[in-house]
Amino acid sequence: MPATTSPLIIALDYPDMAAALAMADQLDPTRCRVKVGKELFTRVGPDILKALHQRGFEVFLDLKFHDIPNTTAQAVLAAAEHGVWMTNVHAGGGARMMEAAASALATRQLETRLIAVTVLTSMEQSDLAGIGLDVTPLAQVERLASLAQQSGMHGVVCSARETPSLKALCGPDFLKVTPGIRPSFAQAGDQRRTMTPGEAMAAGSTHLVIGRPVTQAENPMAALAAIETELGGRA
Ligand SMILES: O=c1ccn([C@@H]2O[C@H](COP(=O)(O)O)[C@@H](O)[C@H]2O)c(=O)[nH]1
């Protein structure tokens, strides 16, 4: 049985274990999952995963691996061996990289969900042009999501703006994990392709990643409760 069926994933973007656990200890593992990203994992290491697992949380280890196929596959394996619920790679690493990572997990019969980042939610069309991609974010997300699905990924990270197209392109069971979630009370900050929690669920997101709108709110639990209410009660 999963710890939760909630679509909510709270991003624990903190500089140390104490701050991350102070937040986690206010959360309920039956009402959300948590995400450990580059800042927290690089500062604290695998001990943070152990501490969150001991508290009953399912953890998304968001390290966005992007390297040659062998290195990426071994890194994904190492993540899965920590018992995380989900981890990820950059789809831009290409089909052979994603296939190597998926096959490393399959060979070891590890059940960690492996998803691929398409286009970061902080990027808009001008950012893509800046790296030589003369396409819309939607076209690039569609292209990378198809490649990710063909390469054995369980889903993708994209913005909620692209989920209706991806539902049609990749089917309803393909995971659509969407950061860039901004409730009406929150600032967009560095995010560009945003949606509110309610809009994102209606658009077909399977999971919503939410960081600062909760973790940097004056009252984080009130912010989370407001999001749950927007989603129709306890998510
Ligand atoms: O495209 C992406 C991929 C990952 N993220 C991560 O999600 C959270 C979002 O945090 P907010 O504070 O709600 O903006 C953060 O950990 C990012 O590293 C993303 O935003 N976009």
Ligand as a Chemical Component Dictionary entry (heavy atoms), coordinates in Angstrom:
data_LIG
# 
_chem_comp.id                   LIG 
_chem_comp.type                 NON-POLYMER 
_chem_comp.pdbx_formal_charge   0 
_chem_comp.three_letter_code    LIG 
# 
loop_
_chem_comp_atom.comp_id 
_chem_comp_atom.atom_id 
_chem_comp_atom.alt_atom_id 
_chem_comp_atom.type_symbol 
_chem_comp_atom.charge 
_chem_comp_atom.model_Cartn_x 
_chem_comp_atom.model_Cartn_y 
_chem_comp_atom.model_Cartn_z 
_chem_comp_atom.pdbx_ordinal 
LIG O1 O1 O 0 11.077 21.899 -14.254 1  
LIG C1 C1 C 0 11.272 21.851 -13.024 2  
LIG C2 C2 C 0 11.868 20.784 -12.408 3  
LIG C3 C3 C 0 12.021 20.795 -11.043 4  
LIG N1 N1 N 0 11.606 21.838 -10.296 5  
LIG C4 C4 C 0 11.783 21.768 -8.826  6  
LIG O2 O2 O 0 10.494 21.847 -8.191  7  
LIG C5 C5 C 0 10.548 22.661 -7.054  8  
LIG C6 C6 C 0 9.621  23.829 -7.233  9  
LIG O3 O3 O 0 9.719  24.672 -6.120  10 
LIG P1 P1 P 0 8.898  26.038 -5.985  11 
LIG O4 O4 O 0 9.470  26.640 -4.747  12 
LIG O5 O5 O 0 7.452  25.650 -5.825  13 
LIG O6 O6 O 0 9.131  26.862 -7.193  14 
LIG C7 C7 C 0 12.007 23.058 -6.854  15 
LIG O7 O7 O 0 12.581 22.143 -5.951  16 
LIG C8 C8 C 0 12.641 22.875 -8.234  17 
LIG O8 O8 O 0 13.983 22.463 -8.154  18 
LIG C9 C9 C 0 11.034 22.909 -10.911 19 
LIG O9 O9 O 0 10.638 23.900 -10.255 20 
LIG N2 N2 N 0 10.860 22.880 -12.260 21 
# 
loop_
_chem_comp_bond.comp_id 
_chem_comp_bond.atom_id_1 
_chem_comp_bond.atom_id_2 
_chem_comp_bond.value_order 
_chem_comp_bond.pdbx_ordinal 
LIG O1 C1 DOUB 1  
LIG C1 C2 SING 2  
LIG C1 N2 SING 3  
LIG C2 C3 DOUB 4  
LIG C3 N1 SING 5  
LIG N1 C4 SING 6  
LIG N1 C9 SING 7  
LIG C4 O2 SING 8  
LIG C4 C8 SING 9  
LIG O2 C5 SING 10 
LIG C5 C6 SING 11 
LIG C5 C7 SING 12 
LIG C6 O3 SING 13 
LIG O3 P1 SING 14 
LIG P1 O4 DOUB 15 
LIG P1 O5 SING 16 
LIG P1 O6 SING 17 
LIG C7 O7 SING 18 
LIG C7 C8 SING 19 
LIG C8 O8 SING 20 
LIG C9 O9 DOUB 21 
LIG C9 N2 SING 22 
# 
